[in-house]
Amino acid sequence: MNEVRPFEGGCLCGAVRYRATEAPVRGVMCHCPQCRRHSGAPALSFVHFPVRSFTWTRGGPRLYQSSEFAQRGFCANCGSTLSMHEEVLAERMLIAVGSLDEPNRVHIDDHVWTKDQLAWFKIDDGLPRFETNSSAVATKAHVRT
């Protein structure tokens, strides 16, 4: 059996750290307005780790209920964007790629919510693009309460 070198990361100030011992099952770049506001960036990339392989090793995120079905995690001390927690994806931990110590070890599979993509933010990576959510994963997170 091939053992995967753990994926580690955390927030800017170091108050929150995590480790995943299995490779991510999916990576996505989201262009929705909620992800933009959560991250302060033109888009937000997440990787999905199996929750069984994921551990918060120092502290943990503060959670914000961003819709009826999802929460977004951030460091309560420095504000770093860390995670997303979706009811329909309870078996996965969605982690912001920018919070990984080695973000080049992961890859993105597609772009979602491209109907909301900023006109000046052009990415020509040849990946599949979806106007709303991807057909690969169910989501309800975009519905604002």
C-alpha positions in Angstrom: 0.0 0.0 0.0 1.3 3.4 -1.0 1.3 5.8 2.0 0.6 9.4 1.2 2.8 12.1 2.8 0.4 14.2 5.0 -1.0 17.4 3.7 -0.6 20.2 6.3 -1.6 23.8 6.6 -3.1 26.5 8.7 -3.8 30.1 9.1 -1.5 33.1 8.8 -0.9 33.6 12.5 -0.4 29.8 13.3 -3.2 29.6 15.8 -5.0 27.0 13.7 -3.3 24.1 12.0 -4.5 20.9 10.3 -3.4 17.7 8.8 -4.9 15.3 6.2 -3.4 11.9 5.8 -5.2 11.0 2.5 -5.0 12.8 -0.8 -7.8 15.1 -1.8 -10.7 13.5 -3.8 -11.5 16.7 -5.7 -10.4 20.3 -6.2 -12.6 23.2 -7.3 -12.3 26.9 -8.1 -15.4 28.7 -7.1 -16.3 32.1 -8.6 -19.5 32.7 -6.6 -20.0 36.0 -4.7 -20.0 34.3 -1.3 -16.6 32.7 -1.9 -15.3 36.1 -3.1 -16.5 37.8 0.0 -15.3 35.0 2.3 -11.7 35.1 0.8 -11.4 38.7 -0.4 -10.1 37.3 -3.7 -11.6 37.1 -7.2 -12.2 33.3 -6.7 -11.6 30.7 -4.0 -10.1 27.3 -4.5 -11.0 24.4 -2.3 -9.8 20.8 -2.1 -12.0 18.1 -0.6 -10.2 15.7 1.8 -12.0 12.6 3.2 -13.2 13.7 6.6 -11.9 10.4 8.1 -8.3 11.5 7.3 -8.6 15.1 8.5 -7.6 16.5 11.9 -7.4 20.0 13.3 -4.0 19.7 15.1 -3.9 23.1 16.7 -7.0 25.2 17.5 -9.9 25.1 15.0 -11.8 27.4 12.8 -14.5 29.7 13.9 -17.6 28.9 11.8 -20.0 31.3 10.1 -23.4 30.0 8.9 -23.2 31.3 5.3 -26.4 29.6 4.1 -29.0 27.3 5.5 -26.8 24.3 4.5 -23.2 25.5 4.8 -20.7 27.0 7.2 -17.4 28.7 6.4 -14.4 28.4 8.6 -11.8 31.1 9.4 -9.2 31.8 12.1 -10.8 33.9 14.8 -7.4 35.5 15.5 -6.1 36.6 12.1 -9.2 36.1 9.9 -7.6 33.6 7.4 -10.0 31.7 5.2 -9.7 28.0 6.1 -12.6 25.8 5.3 -16.2 25.2 4.2 -18.5 22.7 5.8 -21.5 21.5 3.6 -24.3 19.4 4.9 -24.5 17.4 1.7 -20.7 16.8 1.8 -20.5 15.7 5.4 -18.0 12.9 4.5 -15.5 15.6 3.2 -13.6 18.5 4.7 -13.3 21.4 2.2 -10.1 23.2 2.7 -9.0 26.5 1.1 -6.0 25.7 -1.1 -4.2 28.9 -0.1 -4.1 27.7 3.5 -2.0 24.6 2.6 1.7 24.6 3.4 2.3 23.1 -0.1 -0.5 24.1 -2.4 1.3 22.9 -5.5 0.8 19.3 -4.3 -2.9 19.5 -5.1 -4.8 20.2 -8.3 -8.1 21.8 -9.4 -10.6 19.7 -11.4 -13.0 22.4 -12.5 -14.5 25.9 -12.1 -17.9 26.4 -10.7 -20.3 29.4 -10.6 -18.6 30.9 -13.7 -21.8 32.9 -14.4 -20.6 35.1 -11.5 -16.9 35.2 -12.6 -15.5 38.7 -12.7 -15.1 39.9 -16.3 -11.4 40.9 -15.8 -10.4 37.7 -14.0 -9.4 35.4 -16.9 -8.0 31.9 -16.4 -7.2 29.9 -19.4 -6.3 26.5 -17.8 -8.5 24.3 -20.1 -10.4 22.9 -17.1 -14.2 22.2 -17.3 -16.4 25.1 -16.4 -19.9 25.1 -15.0 -22.2 28.2 -14.9 -23.5 27.0 -11.5 -22.4 24.0 -9.5 -20.5 21.1 -11.0 -22.4 17.9 -11.9 -19.6 16.0 -10.0 -20.8 17.2 -6.5 -24.1 18.1 -5.1 -24.3 21.4 -3.2 -26.7 23.7 -1.5 -24.2 26.1 -0.1 -24.9 29.0 -2.5 -28.4 29.6 -1.1 -28.1 32.5 1.3 -30.2 32.6 4.4 
